[in-house]
């Protein structure tokens, strides 16, 4: 049995969309015949994890189909580099080190991104951040690399 999700309303300006789950046994000879709603201005609660996973896969497929050709800047990114800037622990009033470390691990381990961490000190922090940014861009910028800059801390004056 093949299951399919259909989009009822194809007008992008409409805020809500009714998605339907159909399987071949419900379709008969008319593939456009609707079946039980998956979501329609209400929350659908799956009965178990496998049903949830199946619905997630189906919704992801619908999303990818609807988003084809939208939002692209033209060149897919093959790599990503992350510059993470925070204050040195001795002057970090916000205690951002645990957050920076956890996020850095996530970027490295889950997404396989290159992560560069830099610390700011009291001595001319604006110059330091300019140096960090320019060297980061000079080293990692190319047509197929996504660059992410993350700053943890208070505004630099």
Buried (B, 14 or more C-beta within 10 A) or exposed (E): EEBBBBEEEEEEEEEEBBBBBBEEEBBEEEEEEBBEBBBEEEEEEEEEEEEEEBBEEBBEEBEEEEEEEEEEEEEEEEEBBBBBBBBEEEEBEEEBBEBBEEBBEEBEEEEEBBBBBBBBEEEEBEEBBEEBBEEBEEEBEEEEBEBEBBBBBEEEE
